Amino acid sequence: MTDISPSSHENSQTASLRAPIKLRASLHTTIWGGRRLATLAGKAIPEDALIGESWETALDAIAENAPYEGETLGALTERYGEALIGSRAVAVFGERFPLLTKFIDAHQWLSVQVHPDDAYANEHEGGKLGKTETWYILHAEPGAQIVYGVKRPVTRDEVRQAIEETRLETLLNHVEARAGDVIFVPAGTVHAIGAGVALYELQEYSDITYRLYDYGRLQANGQPRELHVERALDVMRTTPHAVVHVRPITCGAPSDGYMRRTLVGCRYFVMDELTLDGLAKAAIGEVTPASCQIVTVLEGAAEIAGQTEDGVRLGVGETAVLPATMGAWRIHSTGNEQARIMRSYVPTESDPALLAWQAAQPVQAG
């Protein structure tokens, strides 16, 4: 690829964003969580804690490497703005960090829920973003399932009555979960993650979730969790989806022990899987001014660096953000092990990986 050198007229903000930002994730206890993220994602889980989620790019995630050490991702975003997050990310999401990545461990079923799109969230939730997300399933116990949409066309009244009678499961589409599955969950899709499933999730950075149903489950205080039935009914899709599992594509010919697959592409994000064997030469790429990139190691270990900065080492379950003005980067596996890495970014409308992925889907995914 073409060598990219910092221009002589770049400002000091751009010059200070030449290194990846390695982040310390935040762990979240939940009533449905477990302890599987200790082995799947290398998380240090406190004794007796049940961890449902590890937020990799949370705004309160703390940078662990110079020159950002000790600062939160939120503070860095506020300081550097577009130079960190990218011009396309700003155009799509505004002046905020655009994407949240998570590890999720479902020891019990999560609630049946749905997320609004951006327009509904903007109007009804004080200008917030909606939520489209995607899942890469890391682990599934035998017989584990997810819920993805309804299994036949339904009416709002049918759904409301089924919730009141604690039988909503009879209307939902249950799908077997398997490690390696890629599930795209556009806003408006009724969904739930089943017991025994662990996954890596990429989503718009939004906290809006409308719970439709929680199986009559009670919290520790003996009270049921809050439901948001009417708003959920406003936004849910009431017809089945034609596609549950999307079709990843291989980008270019695998060579020198390096392979790139695009798992999902949409307006909000592209999510790639990068695989490097233990003897691979460094993979080389570029962060464009359009968007920052998020990299998370799922297997093995890797080192990633910009042009002039020392690299950061990422082990299993560790994440870094590559600022939009970082320019060229290189990444290689460490030791003799294979490294498997998730990379995500906000695409332009003409992004080649986005267009190739969309063209490869048997029907319009979502």
N, C-alpha and C positions, 0 to 999 in steps of 0.2 A: 504494500500500500504506500501511498505518497507520504513522505515525511512531513510532519506538521510541527512547525516551530512557533513559539510565542512571538507575536508581532511586536515590533518596537514601540508601537503606540498603545498597546493594551494597558488598561488601567490597573491599579494596584489590587483591586478586588479580584480581577481575573487572575492575576499572577499568583494570588494567595490560594487559589483553588486548583492547584496542579496535582494534588495527592488525593487518593481515595479517602473516604471517611469511614473508618471502621466503627461499628456501633455495638453498644452493649444493650441487648434486648431487655424488655420488661416482661416479667412473668405475671400471669393473671390466674388467681384461683377461681374456680367455678363449681357449682353443685354437680356438674356432669363430667368434670375433668378427672385425670388420672396421673400416672407417673411415667408414662411411656416416652415423654420427650427427653428424659434423661438418657435413654439409649438411642433413640432415633435422631435426636438433634443436639446431643451433648449438653443439655441444660442442667445446671446445678439446682436441683429441686430441694427445697427445705424438707427436713424430716416431717412426715405425716401430712404434708401439703398435697392437695389435689389440684394440679395445674391443668387448666383447659386450653390456655392460649399463651403463646410467646409472641409478643409484638416486636417484629424486627426493625421496622422503620417508624416506630412511634415517635411523636414529637418530643417526648421526654426521654428518648433513648440517648445515651451519653456517648460521645466520641471518645475513643480509646487511644488514638494516635496523634502525634504532632502533625501539623500545627493547630489541630482542633481540640486537643485533649481536654476533657472536662466540660466541654460545652454540649448543650443538647442540640438535637437535630432541629427542633423548633427555633432555637435562638440563632442557629446558623442560617436557617431559611429566612428569618426576619432580617438578618444582617445583609445577606448576599442577594436575596431575591432571585431575579431571573438568571443571574450569573451562575447560581447553584442549580435551580430547578429547570431552566430552559425556556426558550421563547414559545415553543409549541405547548409545553405544559402550562404556561401562563395563559395562553389563548384558550385552552380547553378547561382548565380548572381555576384560573385566577391566581393571585399571588399567595399560594399556599403549597405546602408539600403535597404532591399529587396522589401518591400511591402508598398503600399500607400493605406490607407483607407480614404473614403470620405463620406459625406452626400451630396446629390444632390437634388436640388429643381428646377424642370422645370416648370416655369410659362408659357413659350412659348416653342415651339418645339426647340430642339437642332439641329444643323446641321447634315446632313447625313455624316457619317465618317467611317473610317476604320483605323486599326492600323497594322503595320508590325509585323512580327515575329522577333525573336532575330537575326537570320542570316542576314535578309535584313537590319535591323537597324544597325547592326554591320558594314556591308559593306557600306551602303549609308548614315548613320547618325553619322559617327565619333565614332564608337564603343559603341553607346548607346544600351540600351535594347529595345526590342519590347514590345508589350503590349497585354497580355491576361488578361481579367477581368471577374468579376461576379457581378451580381446585386441581391439585396434582396429588393423587392418593399415594401415600408412602407405605401404608400398612393397612391391612384389612383382615380381621379374624375370619375363619371359615363361616360362611353364612351371613356375614355383615352386609348391611344395606344402607342406601341413602334414599331420601325422598326427592323426586325431581318432577315437579308439576303435578297436574291431575291426570287421572287415567282415562277420563272421558269428559266431554263438555259438561260444565256445571253452571248453575245459576247462583247469584249472591244469596238468595233465600235458602237454597239447598246447603250451601256452605255454613251459613249462620246457624241453621237448625242442627246440622251435624256437630258443630262445636258445642251447642247447648246440650246435646245428648251424648257428648263425649265419645263420638264415633267418627271423627273426621278422617281417621286412618282409612276408612272404607272408600273414600273418594280419591285417595292419593296414589301416585305412581311410585311403587317401591322397586328399586333397582339394585341388583347385587353389586357390591363394591369390591374391586380388586386392585392390588398394588400396581401402579403404573397407569391407571385410568386418568384421563384428562376430562374434566367436566367444566363447561362454560356456563355460568349462571347469570344471565342478563337480568337487569332490574325487572321486577314484576313476576319472576319465577318463584313459585312456592317451593320451599326446599327444607331439608333437614339432614343433618349428618348423624348416622346411626352409631350405636354402641359398637366398639371394637374397630373404629376407623380412625386413622391419623393421617393428616394431610398438610400440604403446604398451600397457603391461600394467598392470592393477589387480588386486591380490590381497590376501587376508588377510596380515597381517604375520607370515609364518612362513618358516623356512629349511629345512623338511623336504621333501626330494625323494628319491624312490626310483627309481634308474636300473634299468630293465629290460634295456637293450640299448644298445650304443654302436658297432655295426657292426664290431667287432673292431679299433677304432681304438686306436692307441698314443699315449701322452704323449711329451713330449720326452725323458724318461728311459727310454723303451723299454718301459714297463710299461702295461698297459691300465688304464683308470680303474675305480674300484671300482663294482661293481654291488650291488644290494640286492634280489635276485630274490625271496626268500621273503617279505619284507615287502611288496614290490610285489604279489605274488600274493595276499597277504592282503586288499589293499584295492582291487584293480583291478576295474572292471566288465567282465564277460566276455560281455556281449551288446551288439549295436550300438546306437548312439543314433539316435533317430528324427529329431533335429534337429541340424544342424551350425551353420548360419547363423541367428542369432536375428533377430527382427523389431523394429527400432527404431520408436519412435512419436514423433510430433510432439505436444508439449504446448502446448495453446492455439493460437490463430491467430497466425501470424507478423505482426508489425506494427513500423513504424518501423525497418525494417532489422534486426530482432532475431528470432532463431528459436531455440527450445530443442527438442532431441530427447532422449528417454531411450533410451539404447542398451541398457542391461542393468539389471535389478533383481532382487535376491535378498535373503535375510536379512542378508547381510553388507555389501552395498553397493548403491547406485544410482550409475550412471555416466551423466552427461548430456553432450551436445555443445551448446555455446552458440555461435551464429554471429552476428556483428555486422558489418554493412557499414560502409564508411568514413564514411558520413553518419549513422550511427545515433545516436540519443540514448542516454544512459547507460542500460543495463539495471540494474534495481534489484531486489534480493532481500534475503533475511534468512538469517542463520545462527541456528538455534534452539539452545536449550540441549541438545537431544538429541544433536547431533553436530557436530564440526568439519567443515569442507569443504576439499577439496584442489582447486586450480585449476592447470592446466597449459596454456600456450599452444602450439598446434600450428601455427598459421599467423598471420602478421601480428604485431601487438603490441597490448597492452592495458594500461590502468591500472586498478587496483582499489583501493578505499579503504573504510574504515568510515565511521561518521557524522562523527566529529570529527577523525580523523587524516589527515595527508597520505597520499596514495596511494603504492603501489609500482608501478613499471613492469615489465612482464614481456614479454620478447621471445620469439622462437621457442625452444621447449625449456626455458623457465624455469617454475618452480613456486612456489606460495605455499600456505601453510596458513592458513585463516581460523578462528580459535579459536571454540569453541562459544558463548562469551559475548560475541562481537564485536557481535552484533545486526545492524542493517541494513547493507547494503553496496551499492556502485554500481560498475559496470564499464563501460568504454567503449573502443572501438578508438582507437588513436592514429594520427595522419596520416589519409590518405584510403584506407587499405587495409582489406580485410576481415580480421577477426580470428576465428579458430576456436579454441575453448577447451574443454578437458575439465574437468568438475566432478564430484567424487565425494564421497559421504558415507555414513554408516551410517543406514539408514532405520528409522523406527518401523514397527510392524506395520500401521498404518493410513495410511502415507504414500501420498498420491494418485498420485504418479508410479510407485511400486512396484506398486500395485494395477492401474493402467491398463496398465502394461507386461505384467504377468502375464496379464491378460485378453486381450491382443492376440496372444499366442503361439498358433500353430496347435495345438501340443500342449505339454505341460509341458516347457519347455526344460531339458535336462540329464537 
